[in-house]
Amino acid sequence: MSSNSPTPALVTQRAAQRLPRLALLLLCAAYVLPGLIGRDPWKSADVTAFGYMAAIAEGRAPWLAPTLGALPIDAARLPHWLGAVFIQLLSPALDPALAARVPFALLLALTLVLVWYTTFHLARTEAAQPVPFAFGGEASAVDYARAMADGALLALIASLGLLQLGHETTPDLVQLFCVALFLWSLAASPFRGARTAWAVIAALALLAASGAPTTAVAMGAAGTLVCMRSTYEGARHFARWTAVGTLAAAALSQGLGLWNWRVAFRADIAQGLQLARLFVWFLWPAWLLALWTLWRWRHHLFHRHISVPASAALVAVASCVVMGGSDRALMLALPGLAVLAAFALPTMRRSVTAAIDWFSVFFFTVCAIAIWVVYMAMQTGVPAKPLANVMKLAPGFAPRFSMIALAIAVAGTVAWLALVRWRTGRHQHALWKSLVLPASGVVLCWLLLMTLWLPLLDYARSYRPWVARVALRVPAGACIAAPGLGRAPIAALEYFGGWAVDGRDGSLQGACEFLLVPDNRTGRAALAPGWEYVGSERRPTDRDGATAIFRRRR
């Protein structure tokens, strides 16, 4: 493909206006902060990771070999150390769950910042510049780059897959930050010198140490090839540093025994359909815009503004496929896809942007109305049917009222209505205009869920109600044997209940007085003689998955 092909971007100076900084900061805050306070760790990965962090911080488990219910950790240690350090630093001023969540919220915010700067640097390259007009009036390079960076940030916020996983306290968020740092180092390498060299080595090494060694090595190799093919002399020289980072990640993985192959790919129609469904909703709307970018910029695929994000996204997508459809592996594709999505903006027709706008207005407004209707039903009993549905799905839930939560939700809704009115005006020309409503709609729904519905969601997703039921049958301070119970409920039993739990297979022969096993034929049949059935408990919102409780016969 010819490198002399004209770019498909046509951008006027008027279209290259940047998104007002106060509005952008408020949008990011409304995305990152809700869900940070006022809730327990949720099932299953969230509470499991927190359980290890709390055990380390409270001295119940060693730092180098963390255990949970006597079960060794089966994930990377580094992210758990991060949470444990913050628990020790911020407790007792903050609840341990909130203290552990703080560094991961900061990593999410830094990921947003890094995606912005990655796009900014790539959009300033010569191959990414819009076509100059015969009589002038085209966008300046810096203004164009800022507008494109705003679009990439909005595309990342609008991605549905990041919404829940990005607000958990898990190693996956550390990996996401490392991918964003890796992309920034490649994008900024011709402009930022030695800082990017250290950044790329740190990004790949930390990515490997956070539980994704194969992804780190593959991304490093892809980045090395991209740099070697670059027309920028600084980028070509940077290839040596990406190679060093790749070797460092491989050496670290080998030395610490981090390699963990999780191949679950099957070449069948069922898994193909499952992957297709996952890609469509998880990567929405970034995948659609990214595909448009690849088509419209098809004569520039080997230029850095396309090859850098595309290579990283491709590695993450391949990892997801090899792992049989892992959404957590797919999340690592979002930074690259968001950058690619931004380069679709200067090439999109007005009819396409209008369709995106009206779909966003309709979809997110309907979602917001549904959230408000259920909230009113929980608070007033009217309408009765939504309240009956809530009580059926979450038996025992007692609605709570919070004036602060209501005020925040009202402010967010009013801001959405004002934004819809602004966007549907006929005078808007900014490049990022078509992503304002999708990103703001996601933020609105997340804000409403984390304010109006937070007590309900916390009741439904937390193990605290289940632990309270178990506590009616198991006295405080007792020892519990829990073979086959799973790490998430064990973490809840240790943290919420304060019990000493032994989750090993051989714990039946131990000294524990109480026994918790999955309440099924397999679980009960595996019991040794000498145990007396006490009862069975399940989480209020679970229709299956009850836990049988036994006491040792005396």
N, C-alpha and C positions, 0 to 999 in steps of 0.2 A: 504494500500500500504506500502510496506516495506521501511523503512528509510535506510536500508543497501544496496539498489540497487545501482549499479555503475552509475555514472553520464554519460550522453551521450556525454559530451564535450571532444574532443581530440584536444589539443592545444599545439603546440611546442613553444619554447621560441622565435623562429624567428617570429612566427605569432602574438606574443603578443607585437609587437612594437606599440608605441603610435603614434597618428597622430601628425605631427609637430605643435607645439603650435602656431607659427606665422600664419600658414595656417588655423588652427582652429579658431583663433581670427578674421582673415580677413573674413572667411566664416560667422561667427556669425554677424560681423559688416555689411556685405553686406546683411544679412537677416533682421536685426533689423532697420537699419538706413534709407534705401530707403522708401519713402512715409512719412517720418517724417516732411519734409519741402516742401514748394512749392505747397501746395494744401489746399483746403477748407475742412471742415467737410462734409462727404458724406452722402447721404440718406441711410437708414432712422434712424437706431439706433444711428449711429455716430453723426449726427447733432442734434438729440433729446437730447442725453446725454450732448453734448457740450452746447446746449441751456440752460439747467438747470445750468451747471457750470458757464457759462458767466453771467446768471442772478444773481446767488449768489454772484459772485466776484464783479460785478458792482453795487451791492446794490439794484437791481430791485426785488429781492426776498429774504425772510428771510432764514437764515441758517437752522433753525429747521423745517420749513415747506415750502420748495422751491416750487415755482409755475412757470409756463411757459404759458403765455397768460392767466393768472388767473386760469389755470388748475393745480391742485395739482400733485405732483410727484407720479408716479405709480411704481417706482423702488426703490432700496435701496439708502439711502442717503449717506452712507460712501464713495463710489467711486466718487460721485459728489462733495463731500467736498474736496476730494483729488485734483481733477482737479481745483476746485475754488481756493484752496490755492496756487497752482502753478501759476495760472493766476495772482493772486495778487502779488506773489513774483517776477515773471519774467516780468510782464508788467510795463512800456511800452517798455522795451528793446526787448522783443519778442512779436510777434503777439499773441493775446489771443488763437487762435486755436493751434498754435505751443506750447505755454506755457502749455496748457492743455494736449497736447500729450506727453510731456516730461516724466511725472511720469509713464505713461502707457508703454512707450518704455523701461523705466528702469525695470518695472515689467516683461516685456517679456524677457529681458536679464537675470534677476534673475531666471526666470522660467527655462531657458536653463541651467543655472549654477546648480540649485537645482536638475534637472533631471540627470545631469552628476554625482553629488556627491551621489545621491540616488543609482544609478547603481554601482558606485565605492564601496560603503559600502556593498551592497548586494552581489556583486561578490567576496568579500573577505571572505564571510562566508564559513564554511567548506563544506556544502552541495552543494555549487555552484562551487567548484573547479574542474578543469579538471582531467581526469583519469591520474594517474602517470604512466610513462613509465617504462618498465622493466630495461632499461639501462640508465635512466635519459633523460634529454633534454626537459621535459615538462616545461610549462610556470611557472614562479614564481607567487606567489599570487598577489603581488602588480602590476606587469606588466600586468598580465591577467586582473585585475580589471580596470586598466587604459584603456586598449584597449576596454574592454566591455563598459565602460562609454563613450568613444568616439563614439562607435556604437550607443548607446542610444541617444546621442545628435544629431547625424546625422539622426536617425530615426524620431526624433521629428521635425527637420527642414524639412524633406522630406514629412511630413504629409500635404496633400493638404488642409485639413479643417482648419488648423491653419493659413494659408497664409493671408486671408483677415481679419478674426475675430481677429487674434492676433495683427493686426495693427490698430485696431479701438480704439476709446476713449470711452469705455463702461464698465459697471460693470463686464462683463464677463471675462475681462482680470484680474481683481482683484481676481475673483473666481479661475481662472486658476492658478495664483500664489499661492493661499491658498492651492489648491490641491497638487501642487508641494512641498510646505513647509511641508504639512502633510506627504507626502511620505518620504521626507528626514528625518523627525523626527522619523518615524518608522524604517527606514533603519539604521540610525545612533545611535539609542537608546542604543545598547550595548557598543558603543565606545565613545559617546560624553556627557554622563552624564546629568547634570542639564539643559544644553542648549536645549536638545531635549524635556525635559519636558515642558519648557516654550514655545518652538516652537509649540508643538502639541496643547497646549491650545490656543495659539494665532491663529494658523491656522484654527481650527474649529470655534472659536468665530468670526474671521474675515470672514470666509466663510459664516456663518449664517448672519452676518451683511451686507454682500455684495449681498444679495438677494437669497441665496440658503440654507435656514435653514434646509429643509428636507434632502437635500444631505449631509449637514454637520453632522447631527445626524446619518444618515445611514452609512456614511464613518467612523465616530467615533466608532459606534457599531461594524462594520466589523473589524476595526483596533484593537479594544479591544479583539475580539475573536482570531485574528491572533496572537497577543502578548501572550495571555493565552496558546496557543497551541505550542509556540515556545520552542525549546530545549535550547535556550540561557537563562541563568538565568537573565541577564540584561533585555532581551526583555520581559520575564514574569513579572518582577517587573514593567516594563514600562506600563503594562496593566492598572495599577491604574491611570496613568496620562492620557491615552487615554480616560478612563472612566470619569475622571474629565473634560477633554476637551469636551466630548460629553454632559455631564450635563450642562456645562457652555454654550454651543451652544443652548441647549434646553431652558435653563432659560432665556438667552438673547432674544431668539426668542419669548418666551411667554411674557416677560416683556415689550418688545418694539412693540409687535403686528406684528412680521415679518412673521408669518405663512401665506402663500398664495398658496393654492392648485390650481394647473393648470393641472387638469386631462383632457386629450383629447384623450385617447386611445379608439380605436374602433376595435373590433375583426372582421375585414373584410379583404378581399383579397386586395382591393385597398390600404388600409393603410399599409398592410404587404409589398406590392411591393414598396411603397414609402419609407418605412423604409429600405428595402434591398438596394435600390438605394443609399440612403443617406449613409448607412454604407460603401458601396463599394467604393464610390469616396471620401467621407469625411475623412475616416480613412486610406486611401491608403498612403503608403504601409504597415503601422504599423500593420493593422489587419491581413494581410496575414502572416507576420513573427510571430505575437503573437500566431496565431493558430498553427503554426509549433512548436513554443516553448511549448505550452500546450501538444502537441502530443509527442514530443521527450522527454520532461521532465515529462511525465505523472506519473511516479513512484515517483516524488518529488513534487507533487502539494501542499503539506502541509508544505514544507520548505519555509522559509521567502523570498528567492529570487524569488519565484513564487507567493506565497500567498499574499505578500504585494502589489505588483502592480496589480495583478489580482483582488483582492477584491475592490480596488479603482476604477479600470476600470469597473468592473461589476456594481457597484453602479451608475456610470455615465451613462452607457448604459441603465440600468433599468429606470433611470430618463428620459432619452430621449424617451424611449418607452411609458412610462406613460404619458408624455406630448405630445404624438401624433407625434413625430418626430422632436423635437427641436434640431437644429444643435448647438445652444449655450449650451444646456445641454450636448450634445455629445462631445463638445470640451473638457470637463473636464475629459474625458476618455483618452485623448492623452498622458499625462505624464505617466500613468500606462502602456499603450500599448507600448510606446516607450521603457520603461524599459524591458518589456516582449520581444519586438522585438530584443533587444540586445542579449538575451540568446538563440536566434535562430542561431546566427552567428557561434558559434563553432560547430554546428551540421549540417550545410548545406553542400550539395554535390557541387562539383565544377561545374557540369552542371547547377545547379540552379543559382548559382552566375553569371555564364556566361550569362544565359538568362536574369537576372535582368540587367546586364551591357548593353547588346545589346539593350534591350527594352528602357533603359534610354537614351542611345546615340541616338537612332532613334527618340524617342518621343520628347525629349527636343531640339534636334538640329532642327527638323522640326518646333517646336514652335518658336525657336529663329529666324529662317529664315523668318517665316511668320511675326514676329514683325518687323524685319528689312525691309522687302519688303514694308509693309504698311507705315513705317516711311519714306522710300525713296520716296514713292508715294506722301506723304503729303508735303515733302520738295521740290521735283523736278517736280511732276506731272507725273512721269513715274515709273511704269506702270500706265496707266490711269484708269483701272477698279477698283483697290483697292481704289484710290482716290475718284472715283464716289461713291463707297459703303460707304466710310466715310462721304461724304457730304450728302448722302441720310439718313444715320442713325443719323447724328449730323448736321442738317442744321444750318447754321450760324457760324459754327466753323471756326476760322482763325488759321491755323498752326503757331507755333512760333519755332524759332531756338535758341538753347542754345549750345554753344561750350562746356561748362562744362558737360552738360548732355551727349553730344555726346562722349566726351573723356571717361567718366565713362563707358558708354555702350560699347565702343570699348575695353577698358581694361577688362571688364567682359567677353566679347566674346573671346578675346585672351586667357584669363585664362581658360575658358571652353575648348577651343581647346587643350591647353597644358595639361589639366587634362585628357581629353579623350586619348590623346597620351600616357600619363603616365600610365593610368589605363589599357589600352589594351596591355601593355607590359606583357611578360610572366614571369616576375620575382617578381610579387607582391604576398605577402603571409599574409599581415596584416589581422587580424580578421574583421576589419571594412571596408575592401575593397569593398564589395558588396553594401554598402550604400553611398559611396562617390559620385557616379554619380547621384543617385536619389536626394540626398540632394543638390548637387551642381547644378543640373538641375533646381530644384525649385528656388534656389537662383538666377540663371542666368535669368530665365524668369521674376521673380519679379523685379530684377534690371533693366532689359530692359523695362518693363512696367512702372516702376516708374521714368524712365529717358526719353526714346524715346516717350512713349505714355502718359506721365503724363498730358500735356496740354489737350489732347483729353479726357482722362478719367476724369479729373477734370471738364471739360465742360459738360461731360455726366452725372456725378454723383453728381455734386454740384447744390445747389438751387440758386446760385448767378445769372445765366442768367435769371431764372424765376423771381427773385426779380427785376432785372433790367427792365424787361418787365412790371411788375406790377407798377413800379415807374413811368412809362410813363402815367399812369392813376390815380394814387393815389399820392397826393402831400406829400412832406416830413413833418413829424411831425403830420400827421393825425392819428386819432383813427380808428382802424379797428375791426369790429365785425367778428368773424370767427367761428361760430358754426359748428361742424362736419368737420372741415378742417383737423384735425390731428395735432399731436404734432410736427412732423418734419417740415412741411411748416410753422407752427407758429414760431418755433425756427428760421427759416431762415428769416421770416419777421421781427422779433425783432432784430436779430443780423445784418443781411446784410442791411436791410432797415431802421432800427431805429424807426419803428412805434410802437405805443402802441397797443397791440393786446388783445382782449378779446375773448377767445375760448370757453366760457361757453355756454350752450344750451340757456340760457336766454339772451344772448347778443343782440338779435334783439330788445329787448325793452330798451336797454341801450342808452347812449348818443353818440355812435360812428357814424360818418358821412358816413363811407364807410363799405361795407359788402362784404366778400369773402366767397363763398360757393362752394362745388363741383358742376361742371357744368353738372348736370344730371336732369332728370325729378323730382326725389325725392327732390333734393336740391332746385330747383326753386319753386316747388309746396309748399314747407314748408314756403315760404316767407310771411311775413305779408304785408299788403298794405302800400304804402308809400315809396317804393324803386324803383329807376330808373336804368334800366340795362345800364351799361357803356361799357362792353366788356368781352371778355374771353381770358385767357392766360394759357399756359401750358409750362412745361419745354421743351426745344427744342428736347430732345431725347425721350419724352413721346408721344406715339401715342394715349393714352387714359389719363384720369385723368385731364382734363382741369379744370380751376378754373374760375367761373363766378364772375364778379366784379359789384357791385351795389353802387349807391350813394343815400343817403336819399333825398326824394323830399322836396323841400322847400315851 
